[in-house]
Amino acid sequence: MSRTASVLSCLTAVIGTSLAAGPAVALTQGPCVLPRTDAHHSEGTDSWNTSYPRPLGTRDALMVFLSFPDHRPQVTTEALVADHFPITSDFFERASYSRFDLRVHPMERWVQMPADSVAYGIERDWEPELRGDFLSDAMAAANRRANFGAYDVVYLVADPDAPGVDSDATKVVNFDEPMTVDGTSVPRIVTVFEQHPPDQHVLAHETGHVFDLPDLYHRPEGDSGDWDTYVGDWDLMGSQFGLAPDLFGWHKWKLGWLGPRNIDCVPSDPGESGHILRPLGAPAAARGPTGTRLVVVRTGPFEAVAIEARTRVGNDAGLCRGGVLLYRVRADAASADGPVEVIDGHPDSGACQSSSVYPPLADAALRAGQSHTVGERGGVRVEVVSAVDDGGWRVRVTREAPQSWSG
């Protein structure tokens, strides 16, 4: 990057959480595949948006540490790395069945920003001009020591004790047009303003956005209500504090960690089908995850019901009450607009009142002898027949009327 002005010109296109749709690469076809739409972070599974790196194999992340003239850092860069790694890479290693290795490359020294921390107006709903100034200054300063072309992910980590730093401002910043740094295209940056020590799994959540996963929380008007009504504890993209934060099986399918042999598609005609679900988080064999990990019932042109088994294993070791979990998926709903909603199998009760992020959904999963019907006319009935030895479940799915859709 020869001049800061070149960054400033790119930053005129910054929007906090959106990115213009990029080209698509076909992934798979089939009756249960939902089409990817123009919705931000669409849950469609028929193609991959190549504007985003795909988390398969090894991906390299640069971690830059930013200090400010109005505060001398009281924490070491080594301590800040330890706040987030290996917990973040371990989470993805387990979630991906060892198909994804996130490797962090931290700078060893602080990078001095040209202005005081209070000058940038750092906050959750950041003024675009001030955020642009921050990113411009940070990339210009870091570029003197870093080759951005060598990395798939960029983390800008601010001095957590600087007076102008606000932990609510931690997020992924996307660009309508990628920033160009010495000929290298940088489409997005993760800005990290976390306290030390940070919130649990916060960097894993933000990194999920780098790989095109949506926010699953619901931001209430005025921020005075509950944020976790859509999915509760059941996915990292809903809450990094969840008791069962492993990614939904749908997300593992979208990211390429589950394949056709792990997914059962329920036919569109009326009738019954039987399935044996292995626990979603059970470790993989040498050639990848074995057995059925996800059952999909397509219910519309952009909608489906997903069924999976959750138990206390892997990333779900702290789960409240396991069993067979049902949730709706909408490929036409944007990030934070309800693209996934957990179906409560026990709507009259809750669980883990003192530890769950949303107790009404902590006991949402069904167990042996229990059933739930999704929809009324032409609904889908899911019955848990019995447990199986490995912690999984035998499930019967009944589609009560034919389904048809176009598109």
LUMMISE-242558 format. One record per residue (C-alpha): x, y, z; residue in one letter. Coordinates in steps of 0.2 Angstrom, whole numbers, plus 5000, padded with zeros to 4 digits. Each point is the difference from the previous one (the first is absolute). Layout:
BEGIN
XYZA...
***
This chain:
BEGIN
500050005000M500950154994S498950145008R498750005013T498950094987A499849844990S499249925015V498850155003L499349994983S499649825003C499250035016L498650114993T499249844996A500149935017V498349935008I500149925017G499249834996T499749984981S500949954985L499550014982A499649824993A501549924992G500149864987P499349835005A500849834998V498849854998A500149885015L498749874999T498249974993Q498649905007G498250015006P500550075017C501250134995V499550185002L500550134988P501250145005R499150164999T500550195001D499750005018A501650055010H500849845006H498649894991S499849835007E499849924983G501149854997T500049984981D501550114997S501550095009W500250194999N501850014995T500150185008S500449905016Y501449875003P499349835003R500649925017P500849844993L501849955002G501150135008T499650185001R501250135006D499550155011A501150155004L499850085017M500550185002V500150095017F499550195000L500650125013S499550195002F501050155006P498850035014D500349835009H501649895002R499449824999P500049915017Q499849824992V501249914989T499649954982T500449825005E498650015013A498850074987L500449854988V499749885014A498350085003D499449944983H501149854995F500049865001P498250015006I499450074983T501049884989S499549855012D498250044998F500150004981F501049845000E498749915010R498550084990A500849954983S500549825005Y501850064997S499650064982R500550185005F501650065008D500050195004L501850055003R500450175008V501550104997H500250145013P501150154998M501250015014E499950185004R498750145002W499650114985V499850185005Q498550094993M500250184996P498550075010A499449975018D498749865002S498650135005V500250094983A499349854991Y498350005008G500049815002I498349925004E498849864994R499150114988D501550094994W499950164989E500649944983P501250154998E500949975017L500149814997R500750044983G501450115008D500449865012F500149874987L501050114989S501350045013D500149825006A500349934983M501350134996A500949985016A500049814999A500549994982N501750055004R500349835008R498749884992A499749924983N498149995000F500149894985G500649865010A498449995011Y498249954998D499450095016V500650165008V499650045018Y500450185006L500149985019V499950165010A500850045017D498649945011P500450135014D500150154989A498650135005P499150014984G499949814997V498249935001D499949815000S498250014991D500950064985A500849834996T499349944983K500549964982V500050154989V499649964982N500450114985F498850024984D501750014991E501549915007P501450115007M501649994990T501650005010V501649994990D499049914986G499249885012T498149995001S499350015018V498149975000P499750005019R500950035017I499649945017V500150155012T500349935018V499750125015F499749865013E500550025018Q501349905008H499649865003P498750004986P498249934998D500049814997Q500149954982H499850184994V501449984987L499249844993A498450094998H500750144990E501149884990T498449914995G499550164991H501649994990V499449834994F498250074995D499149945015L498550125006P499650075017D498649895008L499650125014Y498550125000H500550185004R498550075009P499450184997E500950115012G501149865006D498949975015S499349834996G500749834998D501349974986W499949815001D498249954995T500449934983Y501349865005V500450015018G501649915005D500049894984W501250084988D501650115002L499350134987M498550025012G501050035016S501949975004Q499449975018F498949854995G500049845010L500049904983A500950124988P500549874987D499450064983L498449934993F500149854988G499350124987W501550115002H501249854999K499249954984W500150184993K501850015005L500549834992G500349905016W498549894997L499749914984G498649904991P500449845010R499650105016N498450084995I498349914998D498750094989C498249965003V499049984984P498750124995S498649874999D498949965015P500649865011G501249945013E501949985000S501249945014G501750075004H501449965013I500850165005L501850005007R500450145012P500550164990L501550035010G500749825000A501849994994P500349954982A500949844993A501550014990A499150044984R498850135008G498349995010P499149844999T498149965000G498650124999T500250175009R498650104992L498349964994V499250134988V498150024996V499850144987R498450095003T500050144987G501050094986P501250085013F499649905016E500449845008A499849915017V501749935006A500249865013I501549955009E500649915016A500950105014R500949935015T501450045012R501549984988V501250114992G499550185000N498449955008D500849945016A499050125010G498349974992L498550025012C498849864993R500449904985G499049904988G499350034982V500050184995L498850084987L500250174992Y499450094985R501250074987V499650154988R501150034986A499250174996D500250075017A501550115003A501250005014S499150045017A498349994992D499749825005G500849894987P499949865013V498849985014E500049855012V498449915002I499549985018D499649825004G499450045017H499250184999P499349995017D501649985009S501850065001G501749945008A501650065007C499350165006Q501750065008S501149964985S499050004984S500050154989V498249974997Y499249865012P498449984990P501049924986L501349915010A498849845001D499450024982A500749834994A498949855000L500449835008R499449824998A498149984999G499850194996Q499450084984S499650174993H499050054984T500650154991V498650094991G498249964999E499349944984R501349904990G501150015015G501649905004V499949895015R501749955009V500049865012E501549945010V499849815001V501449955011S501850035005A501549914992V501649945008D501150144994D499050155007G499050014984G498149984997W498849904989R498850124992V498449994990R499550144988V498250014993T499650124986R498150015001E499750084983A500950024984P501150154998Q500450104984S500850164996W500850094986S501750084999G
***
